[in-house]
Amino acid sequence: MANSNNSVITGKLRGTIGKELVFRDWDGKTVVAKAPKARTSPGTDAQLKIQENFTLAAKYAKSVVEGTDQGIRDAYTARLKPRQNLFSRAVADFMSPPVVKDIGTSAYTGVVGNTIRIRAVDDFRVTGVLVEIFAASGALLEKGNAVQQTNGIDWTYTTTQANAVLTGSKINAIATDVPGNTGTLAVTL
């Protein structure tokens, strides 16, 4: 890939020449690349799923760029990486779901008012964490939203129901990010 900084030859060229070369502006420079070739065979199921996900990501990014929520545009703009614009930052966020890294149960003894710590991260922002506690029998005991802590990555859930038998109980934590993606982690006590 060749670079040019608006030279006499390339000027401010943009687009495709003869289905062979593509000229683009990238970070203030003219970039010349070989033109991509069209696929001749249908994609695999995995490729089609990625294409569908990317189409959804592009629609989400377009809604961010053209939408009325200036706050989200400003937040994404503040977190731009080199050679990234608002659209590509929104696409990147859509394509990266949050991850629940840990569920801390050391303070959970089955008593009302116990706390459970959840560590959830995202490439941009986790907007909420839902906690579900299931009895050993599989019955849902309780569920509710955790509260974000000041460090920005830990969330705390305070229990509202007693759980007499901890062994075999299951705790699910479901983190959600700005585009609505979810990441889940479950632990069995």
C-alpha positions in Angstrom: 0.0 0.0 0.0 1.5 3.3 -1.1 1.0 6.6 0.7 0.9 10.1 -0.7 0.5 13.4 0.9 -1.4 15.1 -1.9 1.4 15.1 -4.4 1.4 16.6 -7.8 0.6 13.2 -9.3 -2.2 11.9 -7.1 -3.6 15.3 -6.0 -6.7 14.7 -4.1 -7.7 11.5 -5.9 -10.6 9.5 -4.3 -12.3 6.4 -5.7 -11.5 3.5 -8.1 -9.5 3.6 -11.3 -10.2 0.8 -13.8 -11.2 -1.7 -11.2 -7.5 -2.0 -10.3 -6.6 0.8 -7.9 -8.5 2.4 -5.1 -7.5 5.9 -3.8 -8.6 6.8 -0.3 -8.0 9.6 2.2 -6.7 8.1 5.4 -5.6 10.3 8.3 -5.0 13.2 5.9 -3.0 11.2 3.4 -3.9 9.8 0.0 -3.6 6.0 0.2 -3.4 3.8 -2.9 -4.4 0.1 -2.7 -5.3 -2.8 -5.0 -9.1 -2.9 -5.6 -10.9 -5.7 -3.8 -12.3 -8.5 -5.9 -16.0 -9.6 -5.7 -16.6 -13.0 -4.0 -17.6 -15.6 -6.6 -19.0 -18.2 -4.2 -21.6 -18.0 -1.5 -20.2 -17.4 2.0 -20.1 -20.0 4.7 -22.6 -19.9 7.5 -20.0 -18.3 9.7 -19.2 -15.7 7.1 -22.9 -14.9 6.5 -23.4 -14.4 10.3 -20.4 -12.0 10.4 -21.8 -10.1 7.5 -25.2 -9.9 9.1 -23.6 -8.7 12.4 -21.6 -6.1 10.5 -24.7 -4.8 8.7 -26.4 -4.4 12.1 -23.3 -2.6 13.4 -23.3 -0.2 10.5 -27.0 0.6 11.0 -26.3 1.2 14.7 -23.3 3.5 13.9 -25.4 5.4 11.3 -28.1 6.0 14.0 -25.4 7.3 16.3 -23.9 9.7 13.7 -27.3 10.9 12.4 -29.3 10.6 15.6 -30.3 13.3 18.1 -28.4 12.0 21.1 -25.4 14.5 21.2 -24.3 12.9 24.5 -23.5 9.5 23.0 -21.8 11.2 20.0 -19.6 13.2 22.4 -18.8 10.2 24.5 -17.7 8.1 21.5 -15.8 11.1 20.1 -13.9 11.4 23.3 -12.7 7.8 23.0 -11.6 7.8 19.4 -8.4 5.8 18.6 -5.9 6.9 16.0 -7.3 6.8 12.5 -10.8 6.3 13.8 -13.9 8.4 13.3 -17.2 8.5 15.0 -18.8 5.9 12.7 -16.0 3.3 13.1 -15.9 3.8 16.9 -19.6 3.1 17.1 -19.2 0.0 14.8 -16.3 -1.2 17.0 -18.5 -0.8 20.2 -21.3 -2.8 18.5 -19.0 -5.6 17.5 -17.5 -5.9 21.0 -20.0 -7.2 23.6 -19.2 -6.7 27.3 -17.5 -9.4 29.3 -18.3 -10.4 32.9 -14.9 -11.3 34.3 -15.7 -12.4 37.8 -18.5 -12.9 40.2 -17.3 -12.5 43.8 -19.4 -14.6 46.2 -17.2 -14.5 49.3 -19.6 -12.2 51.1 -22.7 -14.2 50.1 -23.9 -16.5 52.9 -27.6 -16.7 51.8 -28.7 -14.0 54.2 -30.8 -11.0 53.1 -28.5 -8.0 52.7 -25.4 -9.9 51.6 -23.5 -8.5 48.7 -22.2 -10.0 45.5 -19.5 -8.3 43.5 -19.5 -8.5 39.7 -16.6 -7.3 37.6 -17.8 -6.4 34.0 -15.8 -4.6 31.3 -16.4 -3.4 27.8 -14.4 -1.6 25.1 -16.5 1.5 25.7 -19.0 1.3 28.6 -21.1 -1.2 30.6 -24.5 0.3 31.1 -26.0 -2.2 33.5 -25.6 -5.6 35.2 -28.5 -7.9 36.0 -28.0 -10.6 38.7 -30.1 -13.7 38.9 -29.8 -16.2 41.8 -31.2 -19.7 41.4 -31.8 -22.2 44.2 -30.1 -25.7 43.9 -33.4 -27.0 42.6 -33.2 -24.5 39.6 -36.0 -22.2 40.8 -35.3 -18.5 40.5 -34.9 -17.0 44.0 -34.4 -13.4 43.0 -33.1 -11.1 40.3 -32.3 -7.4 40.2 -29.9 -4.8 39.0 -26.4 -4.3 40.5 -25.1 -0.9 41.4 -21.9 0.4 39.7 -19.0 1.2 42.0 -16.8 4.3 41.7 -14.0 2.3 40.0 -16.2 1.9 36.9 -15.7 -1.8 36.5 -17.2 -3.4 39.6 -20.9 -3.7 40.3 -22.5 -4.7 43.6 -25.7 -6.6 44.1 -27.4 -6.7 47.5 -29.6 -9.8 48.1 -33.3 -9.5 48.9 -34.2 -13.1 49.6 -32.8 -15.7 52.0 -31.2 -18.8 50.5 -31.1 -21.6 53.1 -29.1 -24.1 50.9 -26.1 -22.5 49.2 -24.5 -25.7 47.8 -25.7 -26.1 44.2 -27.1 -22.6 44.0 -26.3 -20.7 40.8 -25.6 -17.0 40.2 -25.8 -15.4 36.8 -24.5 -12.0 35.9 -25.6 -10.4 32.7 -23.8 -7.2 31.6 -25.2 -4.9 28.9 -23.3 -2.2 26.9 -24.5 0.9 25.1 -25.6 -0.9 21.8 -27.5 -3.5 23.9 -25.0 -6.4 23.6 -24.8 -8.7 26.5 -22.1 -10.8 28.2 -22.9 -13.5 30.8 -21.1 -15.4 33.4 -22.5 -18.0 35.8 -21.1 -19.5 38.9 -22.3 -22.5 40.9 -21.8 -22.5 44.6 
